[in-house]
């Protein structure tokens, strides 16, 4: 395995030890982004070992674009949260020169971490790949797109924590079918056409694994977030009310839909793409 994979694994283990063995404020503040960065390095290096190609090693330009889109897309969700008040941050550093780089670092790891978990699961649970780009018929395409747009508009008109689930699926229903019409891979198009239904459960599993890791590391960190979920909010696993974990499953699909939609208009050659 490439050396950077061992560096990633070592950094994860080191920060785990330092978190419990010391009272370091720095470790507590940056524990979660360090863990995600280490995981990204480890998973990418393992993909390089297994496949001979990987996102970081062979498609670094796409990785940087993915990090940038991850930051911007998460800022959109932060904007929704200002209205819906679904989560709040605790024990963040007061110094803005420390706090805001921490935001950028953490937000940049969101999409790469999820997608590399998905790619790893694809290797662990092999199956037939979808080599076509199925198209949704209009009677399916337009209801999905309209429903996705409604999911994103309704919370802006009637802001409430109860509306939060709509945000975690809105971009998936809106942009993923549009991506299919534009010639990109569309998970919903594959599912509804019946050509490659294995992909959606794998994405759901990857989103759930990512959510469990986020909440596990967040639970022990000093700088962390807490949730206000009105549906069985008192039944928690780590800091997350148990039903909130369902949101991670469509979230990975909508994050990929946002990235593919944006990437189409960026100067990236088709043969330079790692995330199909």
C-alpha positions in Angstrom: 0.0 0.0 0.0 1.3 3.5 -0.8 3.0 5.2 2.2 0.4 7.9 2.5 -2.1 5.3 3.4 0.0 4.3 6.4 0.4 8.0 7.3 -3.4 8.4 7.3 -3.9 5.3 9.5 -1.1 6.4 11.9 -2.6 9.9 12.2 -6.0 8.4 13.1 -4.6 6.1 15.8 -2.3 8.9 17.2 -5.2 11.4 17.6 -7.3 8.7 19.2 -4.6 8.1 21.8 -3.9 11.9 22.3 -7.6 12.6 22.7 -7.9 10.3 25.8 -4.3 10.6 27.1 -4.0 14.4 27.1 -6.0 17.5 27.6 -4.9 19.1 24.4 -7.3 21.7 23.2 -5.9 21.5 19.7 -6.6 17.7 19.5 -10.1 18.3 20.8 -10.8 21.0 18.3 -9.5 19.3 15.2 -10.2 15.6 16.1 -13.0 15.1 13.6 -11.3 16.6 10.5 -8.1 14.8 11.3 -9.9 11.5 11.6 -11.6 12.0 8.3 -8.4 13.1 6.6 -6.7 10.0 7.8 -9.6 7.9 6.6 -9.5 9.5 3.2 -5.7 8.8 2.9 -6.1 5.2 4.1 -9.1 4.3 1.8 -7.6 6.0 -1.2 -4.2 4.2 -0.7 -6.1 0.9 -0.3 -7.9 1.5 -3.6 -4.6 2.3 -5.3 -3.3 -1.0 -4.0 -6.3 -3.0 -5.2 -7.1 -1.3 -8.5 -3.8 0.3 -9.5 -5.5 3.7 -9.7 -7.1 6.0 -7.2 -8.6 9.5 -6.7 -5.6 11.1 -4.8 -2.8 9.3 -6.6 -4.0 9.6 -10.2 -6.8 12.2 -10.3 -5.5 14.8 -7.9 -7.1 17.6 -9.9 -10.5 16.0 -9.5 -9.9 15.5 -5.8 -9.3 19.3 -5.4 -12.4 20.1 -7.3 -14.4 17.6 -5.2 -13.1 19.3 -2.0 -14.1 22.7 -3.3 -17.6 21.5 -4.2 -17.9 19.8 -0.9 -17.2 23.0 0.9 -19.6 25.1 -1.2 -22.4 22.5 -1.0 -22.1 22.1 2.7 -22.4 25.9 3.1 -25.8 25.6 1.3 -26.9 23.1 4.0 -25.5 25.5 6.7 -27.7 28.2 5.2 -30.8 25.9 5.5 -29.8 25.2 9.1 -29.9 28.9 9.9 -33.7 28.6 9.3 -34.4 25.1 10.4 -32.1 25.0 13.4 -31.4 21.3 13.1 -28.0 21.3 14.7 -25.7 23.6 16.6 -22.0 23.7 17.2 -20.4 23.5 20.7 -16.9 24.4 22.1 -15.6 25.9 18.9 -12.4 28.1 19.2 -13.2 31.8 19.8 -10.3 32.9 17.5 -11.8 33.2 14.0 -8.3 32.6 12.5 -8.6 29.1 14.0 -12.3 28.5 13.7 -12.8 29.3 10.0 -9.9 27.2 8.7 -11.4 24.4 10.8 -14.7 24.9 9.1 -13.0 24.8 5.7 -11.0 21.7 6.6 -14.0 19.8 8.0 -16.3 20.7 5.1 -13.7 19.7 2.5 -13.6 16.1 3.8 -17.3 15.4 3.6 -17.8 14.4 0.0 -14.4 12.7 -0.5 -14.9 10.7 2.6 -18.3 9.4 1.6 -17.4 8.6 -2.0 -14.2 6.7 -1.0 -16.3 4.7 1.4 -18.6 3.9 -1.5 -15.7 2.9 -3.8 -14.3 0.7 -1.0 -17.7 -1.0 -0.5 -17.9 -1.6 -4.3 -14.6 -3.5 -4.0 -15.7 -5.5 -1.0 -19.1 -6.3 -2.4 -18.4 -6.8 -6.1 -21.1 -7.0 -8.7 -21.9 -6.2 -12.3 -21.2 -2.6 -13.2 -23.6 -0.4 -15.0 -22.0 0.4 -18.4 -25.0 2.2 -19.8 -26.6 5.6 -19.1 -30.3 4.8 -18.8 -32.8 7.6 -19.4 -35.9 8.2 -17.3 -39.2 8.6 -19.2 -40.9 11.9 -18.8 -43.7 10.4 -16.7 -41.0 9.5 -14.1 -38.5 12.3 -14.7 -40.8 15.3 -14.2 -42.4 14.1 -11.0 -39.0 13.4 -9.5 -37.6 16.8 -10.5 -40.7 18.6 -9.3 -40.7 16.8 -6.0 -37.0 17.6 -5.5 -37.6 21.3 -6.2 -40.5 21.2 -3.7 -38.3 19.6 -1.0 -35.9 22.5 -1.3 -38.5 25.3 -1.6 -41.0 24.3 1.1 -38.5 24.6 4.0 -37.7 28.2 2.9 -41.4 29.1 3.0 -42.3 27.3 6.2 -39.0 26.9 8.1 -39.3 24.3 10.8 -37.1 21.5 12.2 -39.9 19.1 11.0 -38.9 20.1 7.4 -35.3 19.0 7.8 -35.8 15.6 6.1 -36.9 17.4 2.9 -33.5 19.1 2.6 -31.6 15.8 2.9 -33.3 14.4 -0.2 -34.1 17.5 -2.3 -31.0 17.8 -4.4 -31.0 14.0 -5.0 -34.5 14.1 -6.6 -33.8 17.4 -8.4 -30.3 17.1 -9.8 -29.7 13.4 -10.1 -32.4 12.9 -12.9 -31.2 16.1 -14.6 -27.7 14.7 -14.6 -29.0 11.6 -16.4 -30.6 13.8 -19.1 -27.2 15.6 -19.4 -25.4 12.3 -20.1 -24.0 11.8 -16.6 -24.5 8.8 -14.4 -27.8 9.0 -12.6 -28.5 6.7 -9.6 -32.2 7.2 -9.7 -32.3 6.6 -13.5 -30.5 3.3 -12.9 -32.9 2.3 -10.2 -36.2 3.2 -11.9 -35.0 1.7 -15.2 -34.1 -1.5 -13.4 -30.8 -1.7 -15.2 -28.5 -1.5 -12.2 -30.5 -1.5 -8.9 -27.5 -2.7 -6.9 -26.0 0.8 -6.9 -28.7 2.4 -4.7 -28.4 0.0 -1.7 -24.6 0.3 -1.9 -24.9 4.1 -1.8 -27.3 3.8 1.1 -24.9 1.5 3.0 -22.0 3.9 2.3 -24.0 6.9 3.6 -24.9 5.0 6.7 -21.3 3.9 7.4 -20.2 7.5 6.9 -22.9 8.7 9.3 -21.9 6.2 12.0 -18.2 7.3 11.7 -19.1 11.0 11.8 -21.2 10.6 14.9 -18.8 8.2 16.6 -15.9 10.7 16.2 -18.1 13.7 16.9 -19.2 12.2 20.2 -15.7 12.2 21.7 -14.5 15.5 20.2 -14.3 18.8 22.0 -15.5 20.9 19.1 -18.7 19.1 18.1 -22.3 19.4 17.1 -25.6 18.5 18.7 -29.0 17.9 17.0 -32.5 19.0 17.5 -34.6 16.2 15.8 -38.3 16.2 16.6 -38.8 12.6 15.7 -37.8 10.4 18.7 -35.2 12.9 19.5 -34.5 11.4 22.9 -33.5 8.0 21.4 -29.9 8.6 20.5 -26.8 6.8 19.2 -23.9 9.0 20.1 -25.2 12.6 19.6 -27.5 11.7 16.8 -31.2 10.8 17.4 -31.5 7.3 15.9 -33.9 8.3 13.1 -31.5 11.0 12.0 -29.2 8.3 10.7 -31.7 7.7 7.9 -30.8 11.1 6.5 -27.2 10.0 5.7 -28.5 7.5 3.1 -30.0 9.9 0.6 -27.5 12.6 1.6 -24.6 10.7 -0.2 -26.7 10.5 -3.4 -27.5 14.2 -3.4 -23.9 15.1 -2.6 -22.8 13.1 -5.6 -25.6 14.6 -7.7 -24.4 18.2 -6.8 -20.8 17.3 -7.6 -21.6 15.7 -10.9 -23.8 18.6 -11.9 -21.1 21.2 -11.1 -18.3 19.1 -12.5 -20.0 19.0 -15.9 -19.3 22.7 -16.3 -15.7 22.7 -15.1 -12.6 22.1 -17.2 -12.1 18.4 -16.4 -11.5 15.9 -19.2 -13.6 12.8 -19.3 -10.6 10.6 -19.1 -9.4 12.5 -16.0 -12.5 11.5 -14.0 -12.3 9.0 -11.3 -15.9 9.3 -9.9 -17.8 8.0 -13.0 
